[in-house]
Amino acid sequence: MLRRKLLSSFAALFMTANLSGTALADNSGLMAGVEYKKIPKEQSIAPHKMKVVEVFGYTCPHCYNLEPSLHKWLEDKPANVTFERMPVIFGNPNWVFLGKAFYTLQELGILDKAHEAYFHAIHRDKKNMHSVEELAEFFSQFGPTKGEFIATFNSFKVDQLTRKAHQLTKEYGIEGVPAIIVNGKYRTDVPMAGSPNELWDVVNKLTKK
């Protein structure tokens, strides 16, 4: 009798655990709270139907190491999925400086050429560039004069874009980078997904939710 009761209890526990796991899984096969989380404040992605945002930091080694798998995903990305990068801005002056560097490259129209080069300069080449003058010297190889770079870095537009990134960092609930925001609703990252390659599989599924 005791053995029968124990077996019955184990079966009940197994069924409860199985059912709780099933309850967490959605129609994409992903589990909320495991492979992704809903962001605290949903953001509009209009006029886009599907949008993926990589939140990153230039000095973050994990962000740098994610680049190869990100580039591979971009090669195969569906055309109707919009992709953007956003620098994380935690409020520390160093993050603000790096964010302004990103938006300066964007406003000057050299982001596609200079983004990876800046990553390599920091992580591979161990360059220390802590002033706007040093950045202007480095990025002059991509076209803009030092004066153009400094003027853009200090512009109202770059300041506003950086402030917006600071606000979104909070509204996305970002605590670490790299983080991926999908359709303004969901946040995932490498630890939640399991590996860099699995991350993009999760992202692809989330775009269709």
C-alpha positions as CSV (number, residue, x, y, z in Angstrom):
1,M,0.0,0.0,0.0
2,L,2.8,2.4,1.0
3,R,4.6,1.7,-2.3
4,R,1.5,2.3,-4.3
5,K,0.9,5.6,-2.5
6,L,4.5,6.7,-3.2
7,L,4.2,5.8,-6.9
8,S,1.0,7.7,-7.1
9,S,2.7,10.7,-5.5
10,F,5.6,10.6,-7.8
11,A,3.3,10.4,-10.8
12,A,1.3,13.4,-9.6
13,L,4.5,15.4,-9.1
14,F,5.7,14.5,-12.6
15,M,2.3,15.5,-14.1
16,T,2.3,18.8,-12.2
17,A,5.9,19.7,-13.3
18,N,5.0,18.7,-16.9
19,L,1.9,20.8,-16.9
20,S,3.6,23.8,-15.4
21,G,6.3,23.6,-18.1
22,T,3.6,23.3,-20.8
23,A,1.8,26.4,-19.4
24,L,4.9,28.5,-19.8
25,A,5.4,27.4,-23.5
26,D,3.7,29.6,-26.1
27,N,2.8,28.9,-29.7
28,S,6.4,29.5,-30.8
29,G,7.6,26.7,-28.5
30,L,9.5,29.2,-26.3
31,M,9.0,29.6,-22.6
32,A,8.4,33.1,-21.2
33,G,10.8,33.8,-18.3
34,V,13.2,31.2,-19.6
35,E,14.2,32.0,-23.2
36,Y,12.8,35.5,-23.2
37,K,11.0,38.1,-21.1
38,K,8.4,40.6,-21.8
39,I,9.9,44.1,-21.5
40,P,8.4,46.3,-18.7
41,K,7.0,49.0,-21.1
42,E,6.1,47.9,-24.6
43,Q,7.4,50.2,-27.3
44,S,5.8,51.1,-30.7
45,I,7.7,49.8,-33.7
46,A,5.6,51.7,-36.3
47,P,5.9,51.9,-39.2
48,H,7.6,48.5,-39.1
49,K,5.8,45.2,-38.8
50,M,8.8,43.3,-37.3
51,K,11.8,44.9,-35.6
52,V,14.9,43.6,-33.9
53,V,17.1,46.0,-31.8
54,E,20.5,45.0,-30.5
55,V,21.3,46.9,-27.4
56,F,25.1,46.9,-27.0
57,G,28.1,48.7,-25.5
58,Y,31.4,49.3,-27.4
59,T,33.5,48.4,-24.4
60,C,31.5,45.2,-23.7
61,P,33.6,42.1,-24.6
62,H,30.4,39.9,-24.9
63,C,29.0,42.4,-27.4
64,Y,32.2,42.2,-29.4
65,N,32.1,38.4,-29.3
66,L,28.5,38.4,-30.5
67,E,29.4,40.2,-33.7
68,P,30.2,37.1,-35.9
69,S,26.9,35.4,-35.2
70,L,25.1,38.7,-35.6
71,H,26.6,39.2,-39.0
72,K,25.6,35.7,-40.0
73,W,22.0,36.3,-38.9
74,L,21.9,39.5,-40.8
75,E,22.9,37.7,-44.0
76,D,19.9,35.4,-43.6
77,K,17.5,37.8,-42.0
78,P,14.0,38.1,-43.7
79,A,13.7,41.3,-45.7
80,N,10.6,42.3,-43.8
81,V,12.4,42.3,-40.4
82,T,14.0,45.7,-39.6
83,F,17.2,45.7,-37.7
84,E,18.7,48.5,-35.6
85,R,21.5,48.9,-33.1
86,M,21.2,50.9,-30.0
87,P,24.0,51.8,-27.6
88,V,23.2,51.1,-23.9
89,I,23.2,54.2,-21.8
90,F,23.2,53.5,-18.1
91,G,23.8,57.1,-17.1
92,N,27.5,56.8,-16.3
93,P,29.4,59.5,-18.3
94,N,31.5,56.8,-20.0
95,W,28.3,55.2,-21.5
96,V,27.1,58.6,-22.6
97,F,30.4,59.2,-24.3
98,L,30.2,55.9,-26.2
99,G,26.6,56.4,-27.1
100,K,27.4,59.8,-28.6
101,A,30.2,58.2,-30.5
102,F,27.8,55.7,-32.0
103,Y,25.2,58.4,-33.0
104,T,27.9,60.6,-34.4
105,L,28.9,57.8,-36.8
106,Q,25.3,57.3,-37.7
107,E,24.7,61.0,-38.4
108,L,27.9,61.3,-40.5
109,G,26.7,58.3,-42.6
110,I,29.8,56.2,-41.8
111,L,28.3,53.7,-39.3
112,D,28.4,50.7,-41.7
113,K,32.1,51.2,-42.3
114,A,33.2,52.4,-38.9
115,H,31.2,50.4,-36.4
116,E,33.2,47.2,-36.6
117,A,36.5,49.2,-36.8
118,Y,35.7,50.9,-33.5
119,F,35.0,47.5,-31.9
120,H,38.3,46.1,-33.2
121,A,40.2,49.2,-32.1
122,I,39.0,48.7,-28.5
123,H,39.1,45.0,-28.1
124,R,41.7,43.7,-30.6
125,D,44.1,46.6,-30.8
126,K,43.6,47.9,-27.2
127,K,43.4,51.5,-28.2
128,N,42.4,53.9,-25.6
129,M,40.3,56.8,-26.9
130,H,38.8,58.8,-24.1
131,S,38.4,62.2,-25.7
132,V,36.3,63.5,-28.7
133,E,39.6,64.7,-30.3
134,E,41.0,61.2,-30.2
135,L,37.8,59.8,-31.7
136,A,37.9,62.5,-34.4
137,E,41.5,61.5,-35.3
138,F,40.6,57.8,-35.5
139,F,37.4,58.2,-37.5
140,S,38.9,60.7,-40.0
141,Q,40.1,57.6,-42.0
142,F,36.4,57.1,-43.0
143,G,35.9,60.5,-44.5
144,P,34.8,63.2,-42.1
145,T,37.3,65.9,-41.0
146,K,38.1,66.2,-37.4
147,G,36.1,69.4,-37.2
148,E,33.1,67.7,-38.8
149,F,33.3,64.9,-36.3
150,I,33.6,67.1,-33.3
151,A,30.8,69.4,-34.4
152,T,28.5,66.4,-35.0
153,F,29.5,64.8,-31.6
154,N,28.5,68.0,-29.8
155,S,25.3,68.6,-31.9
156,F,21.8,68.9,-30.5
157,K,20.7,65.9,-32.7
158,V,23.3,63.5,-31.3
159,D,22.5,64.7,-27.7
160,Q,18.8,64.0,-28.3
161,L,19.4,60.6,-29.7
162,T,21.6,59.7,-26.8
163,R,19.0,60.9,-24.3
164,K,16.4,58.8,-26.1
165,A,18.7,55.7,-25.8
166,H,19.1,56.4,-22.1
167,Q,15.3,56.4,-21.7
168,L,14.9,53.2,-23.8
169,T,17.6,51.5,-21.8
170,K,15.4,51.9,-18.7
171,E,12.1,51.2,-20.5
172,Y,13.5,48.0,-22.0
173,G,14.5,46.9,-18.5
174,I,18.1,46.4,-19.6
175,E,20.4,45.2,-16.9
176,G,23.3,43.9,-19.0
177,V,24.4,43.7,-22.6
178,P,24.2,42.4,-25.3
179,A,20.4,42.3,-25.2
180,I,18.0,41.8,-28.1
181,I,14.6,43.5,-28.2
182,V,12.1,42.0,-30.5
183,N,9.0,43.9,-31.8
184,G,9.2,46.3,-28.9
185,K,7.7,43.6,-26.7
186,Y,10.3,40.9,-25.8
187,R,13.9,40.8,-24.5
188,T,16.3,37.9,-24.9
189,D,20.0,37.4,-24.6
190,V,22.7,34.7,-24.8
191,P,22.3,33.3,-21.3
192,M,18.5,33.0,-21.7
193,A,18.8,31.4,-25.2
194,G,21.8,29.1,-24.3
195,S,24.4,30.1,-26.9
196,P,25.0,32.8,-29.6
197,N,23.6,30.6,-32.3
198,E,20.5,29.6,-30.3
199,L,20.0,33.3,-29.6
200,W,19.1,34.1,-33.2
201,D,16.8,31.1,-33.4
202,V,14.9,32.5,-30.4
203,V,14.9,35.9,-32.1
204,N,13.5,34.5,-35.3
205,K,10.7,32.8,-33.4
206,L,9.9,35.9,-31.4
207,T,9.6,38.1,-34.5
208,K,6.6,35.9,-35.5
209,K,4.8,36.0,-32.1
